[in-house]
Amino acid sequence: MKAMEKIIKEHIVRATEPLMDPLQFAYRARRGVDDAKIFILDSIHKHLELPDSSARLLFVDFSSAFNTLQPHILATKLSSQFHLDDQLILWILDFLTNRTQKVPVNNSLSGPRSTSTGSPQGCVLSPLLHILYTDDCRSTHPNGHLVKYADDTVLLSLLSGSSQHHGPALQEFVEWCDSSKLELNVSKTKDMMVTFCRKQRDLAASVTTIIHGNPVEVVEEYKYLGTTFDNLLKFSANTEEILRKCQQRLYLLRKLNSFGVSSSVMMTFYCAFLESIMTFSITGWFYSLSVQNRNRLQHIASVCSKIVGLPVRT
């Protein structure tokens, strides 16, 4: 079955890739988490160069996004938006509907239950079908951007003057979620204001984002796709987490050295367990660090170089 899924997937990708939302960064060639974060940061920094400007980030959490996909809605979108062949759409519908499930409990197995909602977990096609399902989730407002990485969605609102709320862009997004039968988890959805202007910060403090009558919590930090963003874009909390993880692994590197392990093996360990942490999405956050935090990261790399006995990339 997986071989058949791969064949179908290749066909779907060829037909849909040119029409996909450019702000969907997941499961697509030559795109990744770094591109999503760099787009957000670049958009914010350019906008904040304007007077009395600010940016608001709504980090959206869906309730079981993959499990609530509606096959009949997906079929309509595949036909109207991507113009896929009718026979292929019927195959996808058959693939998603009337699936049989069983639940193991200890040494027992439940009876079969049929389901026609969601996409099967672990299937080759499921991630692709999800991003096609959410492809029409796009902002039509010039100062609003919906940045997507699979089900990790961010509503980026670029604001100015006294306007400190997401406005019509948020309303449009919520209406899209309702029509697509995707449930927003408001308790896990977070809002963050980014501005370097004290006046704008004070204005933002009086504004609360409301979704379905429920207030969204305002946070100063949020971990997005593995990187901790903060409302001043200094990435101090992100740096602290990197340093904490590196200190733990530095102990293991010293242990390897005490065992007389060769420099080449220790270099492999350094690249896999330390450098990978220090350089994850580094193109997005390193330029925003304070000199002190840059030096602290540099110190870790220098210590590793002395232990390994070989120069390491810094």
C-alpha positions as a Markdown table, in Angstrom:
| # | Residue | x | y | z |
|---|---|---|---|---|
| 1 | Met | 0.0 | 0.0 | 0.0 |
| 2 | Lys | 2.8 | 2.4 | 0.8 |
| 3 | Ala | 4.3 | 1.9 | -2.7 |
| 4 | Met | 0.9 | 2.9 | -4.2 |
| 5 | Glu | 0.8 | 5.9 | -1.8 |
| 6 | Lys | 4.2 | 7.1 | -3.1 |
| 7 | Ile | 3.1 | 6.8 | -6.7 |
| 8 | Ile | -0.1 | 8.8 | -5.9 |
| 9 | Lys | 1.9 | 11.4 | -3.9 |
| 10 | Glu | 4.3 | 12.1 | -6.7 |
| 11 | His | 1.4 | 12.6 | -9.1 |
| 12 | Ile | -0.3 | 15.0 | -6.7 |
| 13 | Val | 2.8 | 17.0 | -6.0 |
| 14 | Arg | 3.5 | 17.5 | -9.7 |
| 15 | Ala | -0.1 | 18.8 | -10.2 |
| 16 | Thr | -0.4 | 20.9 | -7.1 |
| 17 | Glu | 3.1 | 22.4 | -6.3 |
| 18 | Pro | 2.8 | 25.4 | -8.6 |
| 19 | Leu | -0.5 | 26.3 | -7.1 |
| 20 | Met | 0.4 | 25.9 | -3.4 |
| 21 | Asp | 0.5 | 28.7 | -0.9 |
| 22 | Pro | 4.0 | 30.2 | -0.9 |
| 23 | Leu | 3.7 | 30.6 | 2.9 |
| 24 | Gln | 3.4 | 26.9 | 3.5 |
| 25 | Phe | 6.9 | 25.7 | 4.4 |
| 26 | Ala | 6.3 | 22.0 | 5.3 |
| 27 | Tyr | 6.8 | 18.9 | 3.2 |
| 28 | Arg | 7.9 | 20.8 | 0.2 |
| 29 | Ala | 11.2 | 20.8 | -1.8 |
| 30 | Arg | 13.8 | 23.4 | -0.9 |
| 31 | Arg | 11.8 | 24.7 | 2.1 |
| 32 | Gly | 12.0 | 24.1 | 5.8 |
| 33 | Val | 11.7 | 25.4 | 9.3 |
| 34 | Asp | 14.4 | 28.0 | 8.8 |
| 35 | Asp | 12.6 | 29.5 | 5.9 |
| 36 | Ala | 9.4 | 29.9 | 7.9 |
| 37 | Lys | 11.2 | 31.6 | 10.8 |
| 38 | Ile | 13.3 | 33.8 | 8.6 |
| 39 | Phe | 10.2 | 35.0 | 6.7 |
| 40 | Ile | 8.6 | 36.0 | 10.0 |
| 41 | Leu | 11.7 | 37.7 | 11.4 |
| 42 | Asp | 12.6 | 39.5 | 8.2 |
| 43 | Ser | 9.0 | 40.8 | 7.8 |
| 44 | Ile | 9.0 | 42.1 | 11.4 |
| 45 | His | 12.4 | 43.8 | 11.3 |
| 46 | Lys | 11.6 | 45.6 | 8.0 |
| 47 | His | 8.2 | 46.7 | 9.4 |
| 48 | Leu | 9.7 | 47.9 | 12.7 |
| 49 | Glu | 11.9 | 50.4 | 10.9 |
| 50 | Leu | 8.8 | 52.5 | 10.3 |
| 51 | Pro | 7.8 | 55.0 | 13.0 |
| 52 | Asp | 5.1 | 54.0 | 15.6 |
| 53 | Ser | 5.2 | 50.4 | 14.3 |
| 54 | Ser | 4.7 | 47.0 | 16.0 |
| 55 | Ala | 4.0 | 43.4 | 15.1 |
| 56 | Arg | 1.6 | 40.9 | 16.7 |
| 57 | Leu | 2.2 | 37.2 | 16.5 |
| 58 | Leu | -0.7 | 34.8 | 17.1 |
| 59 | Phe | 0.7 | 31.3 | 17.6 |
| 60 | Val | -2.2 | 29.0 | 16.7 |
| 61 | Asp | -2.9 | 25.6 | 18.2 |
| 62 | Phe | -5.4 | 23.3 | 16.6 |
| 63 | Ser | -7.2 | 20.5 | 18.4 |
| 64 | Ser | -6.1 | 17.3 | 16.6 |
| 65 | Ala | -5.7 | 18.9 | 13.2 |
| 66 | Phe | -4.8 | 15.7 | 11.4 |
| 67 | Asn | -7.6 | 13.8 | 13.0 |
| 68 | Thr | -10.4 | 16.3 | 12.1 |
| 69 | Leu | -9.7 | 16.5 | 8.4 |
| 70 | Gln | -13.0 | 16.2 | 6.5 |
| 71 | Pro | -12.7 | 14.1 | 3.3 |
| 72 | His | -15.6 | 15.6 | 1.5 |
| 73 | Ile | -14.3 | 19.1 | 2.1 |
| 74 | Leu | -10.8 | 18.0 | 1.0 |
| 75 | Ala | -12.3 | 16.6 | -2.2 |
| 76 | Thr | -14.0 | 19.9 | -3.0 |
| 77 | Lys | -10.8 | 21.8 | -2.5 |
| 78 | Leu | -8.8 | 19.3 | -4.6 |
| 79 | Ser | -11.3 | 19.8 | -7.5 |
| 80 | Ser | -11.9 | 23.6 | -7.3 |
| 81 | Gln | -8.4 | 24.8 | -6.3 |
| 82 | Phe | -6.0 | 22.3 | -7.8 |
| 83 | His | -8.2 | 20.8 | -10.6 |
| 84 | Leu | -7.1 | 17.2 | -9.9 |
| 85 | Asp | -8.5 | 14.4 | -12.0 |
| 86 | Asp | -11.9 | 13.2 | -10.8 |
| 87 | Gln | -10.7 | 9.6 | -10.6 |
| 88 | Leu | -7.8 | 10.5 | -8.4 |
| 89 | Ile | -10.1 | 12.4 | -6.1 |
| 90 | Leu | -12.4 | 9.4 | -5.8 |
| 91 | Trp | -9.3 | 7.2 | -5.0 |
| 92 | Ile | -8.4 | 9.7 | -2.2 |
| 93 | Leu | -11.9 | 9.7 | -0.9 |
| 94 | Asp | -11.9 | 5.9 | -0.8 |
| 95 | Phe | -8.6 | 6.0 | 0.9 |
| 96 | Leu | -9.8 | 8.3 | 3.7 |
| 97 | Thr | -13.3 | 6.9 | 4.3 |
| 98 | Asn | -14.6 | 3.8 | 6.0 |
| 99 | Arg | -11.3 | 3.0 | 7.6 |
| 100 | Thr | -11.3 | 0.2 | 10.2 |
| 101 | Gln | -9.6 | 0.8 | 13.5 |
| 102 | Lys | -8.9 | -1.4 | 16.5 |
| 103 | Val | -7.5 | -0.4 | 19.9 |
| 104 | Pro | -5.1 | -2.7 | 21.9 |
| 105 | Val | -5.5 | -2.6 | 25.7 |
| 106 | Asn | -3.0 | -4.8 | 27.6 |
| 107 | Asn | -3.5 | -8.2 | 26.0 |
| 108 | Ser | -6.9 | -7.5 | 24.6 |
| 109 | Leu | -8.0 | -6.0 | 21.2 |
| 110 | Ser | -11.2 | -4.1 | 20.8 |
| 111 | Gly | -13.7 | -4.8 | 18.1 |
| 112 | Pro | -13.4 | -3.0 | 14.7 |
| 113 | Arg | -14.7 | 0.6 | 14.4 |
| 114 | Ser | -15.2 | 2.4 | 11.2 |
| 115 | Thr | -14.2 | 6.1 | 10.8 |
| 116 | Ser | -14.4 | 8.5 | 7.9 |
| 117 | Thr | -12.8 | 11.5 | 9.6 |
| 118 | Gly | -9.1 | 12.6 | 9.6 |
| 119 | Ser | -6.1 | 11.1 | 7.8 |
| 120 | Pro | -4.3 | 7.9 | 8.8 |
| 121 | Gln | -1.3 | 8.4 | 11.1 |
| 122 | Gly | 2.0 | 7.2 | 9.6 |
| 123 | Cys | 0.8 | 7.1 | 6.1 |
| 124 | Val | 2.9 | 8.6 | 3.2 |
| 125 | Leu | 0.0 | 10.7 | 1.9 |
| 126 | Ser | -1.3 | 12.1 | 5.2 |
| 127 | Pro | 1.1 | 15.2 | 5.5 |
| 128 | Leu | 0.5 | 16.2 | 1.9 |
| 129 | Leu | -3.2 | 15.9 | 2.2 |
| 130 | His | -3.2 | 18.0 | 5.3 |
| 131 | Ile | -1.3 | 20.9 | 3.7 |
| 132 | Leu | -3.6 | 20.7 | 0.7 |
| 133 | Tyr | -6.6 | 20.8 | 3.0 |
| 134 | Thr | -5.2 | 24.0 | 4.6 |
| 135 | Asp | -3.9 | 25.6 | 1.5 |
| 136 | Asp | -6.7 | 28.1 | 1.1 |
| 137 | Cys | -6.0 | 29.4 | 4.6 |
| 138 | Arg | -4.5 | 32.6 | 3.3 |
| 139 | Ser | -4.8 | 36.2 | 4.5 |
| 140 | Thr | -6.2 | 38.6 | 2.0 |
| 141 | His | -5.1 | 41.6 | 4.1 |
| 142 | Pro | -1.9 | 43.4 | 3.1 |
| 143 | Asn | -0.6 | 43.7 | 6.7 |
| 144 | Gly | -1.6 | 40.2 | 7.7 |
| 145 | His | 0.4 | 37.0 | 6.9 |
| 146 | Leu | -0.6 | 33.4 | 7.7 |
| 147 | Val | 2.7 | 31.5 | 8.0 |
| 148 | Lys | 2.2 | 27.7 | 8.0 |
| 149 | Tyr | 4.5 | 24.8 | 8.7 |
| 150 | Ala | 2.1 | 21.8 | 8.6 |
| 151 | Asp | -0.3 | 22.5 | 11.5 |
| 152 | Asp | 2.0 | 25.0 | 13.1 |
| 153 | Thr | 0.3 | 28.2 | 12.1 |
| 154 | Val | 1.2 | 31.8 | 12.9 |
| 155 | Leu | -0.9 | 34.9 | 12.1 |
| 156 | Leu | 1.6 | 37.8 | 11.7 |
| 157 | Ser | 0.0 | 41.2 | 11.8 |
| 158 | Leu | 2.1 | 44.2 | 11.0 |
| 159 | Leu | 0.6 | 47.2 | 12.8 |
| 160 | Ser | 1.1 | 50.9 | 13.1 |
| 161 | Gly | -0.3 | 53.9 | 15.0 |
| 162 | Ser | -3.1 | 53.2 | 17.5 |
| 163 | Ser | -4.1 | 49.9 | 15.8 |
| 164 | Gln | -2.9 | 47.1 | 18.1 |
| 165 | His | -5.1 | 44.2 | 17.3 |
| 166 | His | -5.2 | 41.5 | 14.5 |
| 167 | Gly | -8.4 | 43.0 | 13.2 |
| 168 | Pro | -10.1 | 41.6 | 10.1 |
| 169 | Ala | -7.2 | 39.1 | 9.4 |
| 170 | Leu | -8.1 | 37.3 | 12.6 |
| 171 | Gln | -11.8 | 37.3 | 11.9 |
| 172 | Glu | -11.1 | 35.9 | 8.4 |
| 173 | Phe | -8.9 | 33.2 | 9.8 |
| 174 | Val | -11.4 | 32.1 | 12.5 |
| 175 | Glu | -14.2 | 31.9 | 9.9 |
| 176 | Trp | -12.0 | 29.8 | 7.7 |
| 177 | Cys | -11.3 | 27.4 | 10.6 |
| 178 | Asp | -15.1 | 27.1 | 11.3 |
| 179 | Ser | -15.9 | 26.4 | 7.6 |
| 180 | Ser | -13.1 | 23.8 | 7.4 |
| 181 | Lys | -14.2 | 22.1 | 10.6 |
| 182 | Leu | -10.8 | 22.7 | 12.3 |
| 183 | Glu | -11.2 | 23.5 | 16.0 |
| 184 | Leu | -9.0 | 26.1 | 17.6 |
| 185 | Asn | -7.6 | 25.3 | 21.0 |
| 186 | Val | -7.8 | 28.8 | 22.5 |
| 187 | Ser | -6.2 | 27.8 | 25.8 |
| 188 | Lys | -3.0 | 26.7 | 24.0 |
| 189 | Thr | -3.0 | 29.5 | 21.4 |
| 190 | Lys | -0.7 | 32.4 | 22.4 |
| 191 | Asp | -0.4 | 36.0 | 21.4 |
| 192 | Met | 2.8 | 38.0 | 21.5 |
| 193 | Met | 3.4 | 41.7 | 20.7 |
| 194 | Val | 6.8 | 42.7 | 19.3 |
| 195 | Thr | 7.8 | 46.4 | 19.3 |
| 196 | Phe | 10.8 | 48.5 | 20.3 |
| 197 | Cys | 8.7 | 51.5 | 21.1 |
| 198 | Arg | 7.5 | 51.9 | 24.7 |
| 199 | Lys | 4.4 | 53.9 | 23.6 |
| 200 | Gln | 3.4 | 51.0 | 21.3 |
| 201 | Arg | 4.1 | 48.5 | 24.1 |
| 202 | Asp | 1.8 | 50.4 | 26.5 |
| 203 | Leu | -1.0 | 50.5 | 23.9 |
| 204 | Ala | -0.7 | 46.8 | 23.2 |
| 205 | Ala | -1.0 | 46.0 | 26.9 |
| 206 | Ser | -4.6 | 47.2 | 26.8 |
| 207 | Val | -5.6 | 45.1 | 23.8 |
| 208 | Thr | -6.8 | 41.5 | 24.3 |
| 209 | Thr | -7.3 | 39.1 | 21.4 |
| 210 | Ile | -10.6 | 37.3 | 21.6 |
| 211 | Ile | -11.5 | 34.0 | 19.8 |
| 212 | His | -15.0 | 32.6 | 20.1 |
| 213 | Gly | -15.5 | 34.8 | 23.2 |
| 214 | Asn | -12.4 | 33.5 | 24.9 |
| 215 | Pro | -9.4 | 35.7 | 25.6 |
| 216 | Val | -6.0 | 34.6 | 24.2 |
| 217 | Glu | -3.1 | 34.6 | 26.7 |
| 218 | Val | -0.4 | 37.2 | 25.9 |
| 219 | Val | 3.1 | 35.8 | 26.4 |
| 220 | Glu | 6.6 | 37.4 | 26.3 |
| 221 | Glu | 8.2 | 34.2 | 25.0 |
| 222 | Tyr | 7.1 | 31.3 | 22.8 |
| 223 | Lys | 8.9 | 28.3 | 21.4 |
| 224 | Tyr | 8.1 | 28.1 | 17.7 |
| 225 | Leu | 9.5 | 25.3 | 15.6 |
| 226 | Gly | 12.3 | 24.7 | 18.1 |
| 227 | Thr | 13.4 | 28.3 | 18.6 |
| 228 | Thr | 12.2 | 30.4 | 21.5 |
| 229 | Phe | 11.0 | 33.8 | 20.3 |
| 230 | Asp | 10.7 | 36.8 | 22.7 |
| 231 | Asn | 8.9 | 40.1 | 22.4 |
| 232 | Leu | 12.1 | 42.0 | 22.0 |
| 233 | Leu | 13.7 | 39.6 | 19.5 |
| 234 | Lys | 16.9 | 39.3 | 21.5 |
| 235 | Phe | 16.6 | 35.5 | 21.7 |
| 236 | Ser | 18.0 | 35.5 | 25.3 |
| 237 | Ala | 15.8 | 32.7 | 26.4 |
| 238 | Asn | 16.7 | 30.7 | 23.3 |
| 239 | Thr | 20.4 | 31.2 | 24.1 |
| 240 | Glu | 20.0 | 30.1 | 27.7 |
| 241 | Glu | 18.4 | 26.9 | 26.5 |
| 242 | Ile | 21.2 | 26.2 | 24.0 |
| 243 | Leu | 23.8 | 26.8 | 26.6 |
| 244 | Arg | 22.1 | 24.6 | 29.1 |
| 245 | Lys | 21.9 | 21.7 | 26.6 |
| 246 | Cys | 25.5 | 22.3 | 25.5 |
| 247 | Gln | 26.8 | 22.2 | 29.1 |
| 248 | Gln | 25.2 | 18.8 | 29.6 |
| 249 | Arg | 26.8 | 17.4 | 26.5 |
| 250 | Leu | 30.1 | 19.0 | 27.2 |
| 251 | Tyr | 30.3 | 16.8 | 30.2 |
| 252 | Leu | 30.0 | 13.7 | 28.0 |
| 253 | Leu | 32.6 | 15.1 | 25.6 |
| 254 | Arg | 35.0 | 15.4 | 28.5 |
| 255 | Lys | 34.2 | 11.8 | 29.5 |
| 256 | Leu | 35.0 | 10.6 | 26.0 |
| 257 | Asn | 38.4 | 12.5 | 26.2 |
| 258 | Ser | 39.2 | 10.8 | 29.6 |
| 259 | Phe | 38.6 | 7.4 | 28.0 |
| 260 | Gly | 41.2 | 8.2 | 25.4 |
| 261 | Val | 38.8 | 8.3 | 22.5 |
| 262 | Ser | 40.4 | 9.5 | 19.2 |
| 263 | Ser | 40.0 | 13.1 | 18.1 |
| 264 | Ser | 38.0 | 12.1 | 15.0 |
| 265 | Val | 35.4 | 10.3 | 17.1 |
| 266 | Met | 35.2 | 13.2 | 19.5 |
| 267 | Met | 34.8 | 15.6 | 16.5 |
| 268 | Thr | 31.9 | 13.4 | 15.2 |
| 269 | Phe | 30.3 | 13.6 | 18.7 |
| 270 | Tyr | 30.8 | 17.4 | 18.8 |
| 271 | Cys | 29.2 | 17.8 | 15.4 |
| 272 | Ala | 26.2 | 15.5 | 16.2 |
| 273 | Phe | 25.5 | 16.6 | 19.8 |
| 274 | Leu | 26.8 | 20.1 | 20.3 |
| 275 | Glu | 27.3 | 21.9 | 17.0 |
| 276 | Ser | 23.9 | 20.8 | 15.8 |
| 277 | Ile | 22.3 | 22.5 | 18.8 |
| 278 | Met | 24.3 | 25.7 | 18.6 |
| 279 | Thr | 23.6 | 26.1 | 14.9 |
| 280 | Phe | 20.0 | 25.1 | 14.7 |
| 281 | Ser | 18.2 | 27.9 | 12.8 |
| 282 | Ile | 21.2 | 30.1 | 13.6 |
| 283 | Thr | 20.6 | 32.2 | 10.4 |
| 284 | Gly | 17.4 | 33.5 | 12.0 |
| 285 | Trp | 18.5 | 34.5 | 15.5 |
| 286 | Phe | 22.3 | 34.9 | 15.8 |
| 287 | Tyr | 22.5 | 38.4 | 14.4 |
| 288 | Ser | 20.0 | 39.6 | 17.1 |
| 289 | Leu | 22.1 | 38.3 | 20.0 |
| 290 | Ser | 23.9 | 40.6 | 22.5 |
| 291 | Val | 27.7 | 40.6 | 22.4 |
| 292 | Gln | 27.7 | 38.9 | 25.7 |
| 293 | Asn | 25.5 | 36.0 | 24.5 |
| 294 | Arg | 27.6 | 35.6 | 21.3 |
| 295 | Asn | 30.7 | 35.4 | 23.4 |
| 296 | Arg | 29.1 | 32.7 | 25.7 |
| 297 | Leu | 28.4 | 30.6 | 22.6 |
| 298 | Gln | 31.9 | 31.2 | 21.3 |
| 299 | His | 33.3 | 30.1 | 24.6 |
| 300 | Ile | 31.5 | 26.8 | 24.4 |
| 301 | Ala | 32.9 | 26.2 | 20.9 |
| 302 | Ser | 36.4 | 27.2 | 22.1 |
| 303 | Val | 36.3 | 24.7 | 25.0 |
| 304 | Cys | 35.2 | 22.0 | 22.7 |
| 305 | Ser | 38.0 | 22.7 | 20.3 |
| 306 | Lys | 40.6 | 22.3 | 23.2 |
| 307 | Ile | 39.0 | 19.0 | 24.3 |
| 308 | Val | 38.8 | 17.6 | 20.8 |
| 309 | Gly | 42.3 | 18.8 | 19.9 |
| 310 | Leu | 41.1 | 19.9 | 16.5 |
| 311 | Pro | 39.7 | 23.3 | 15.3 |
| 312 | Val | 35.9 | 23.4 | 15.3 |
| 313 | Arg | 33.7 | 25.7 | 13.2 |
| 314 | Thr | 32.8 | 28.8 | 15.2 |
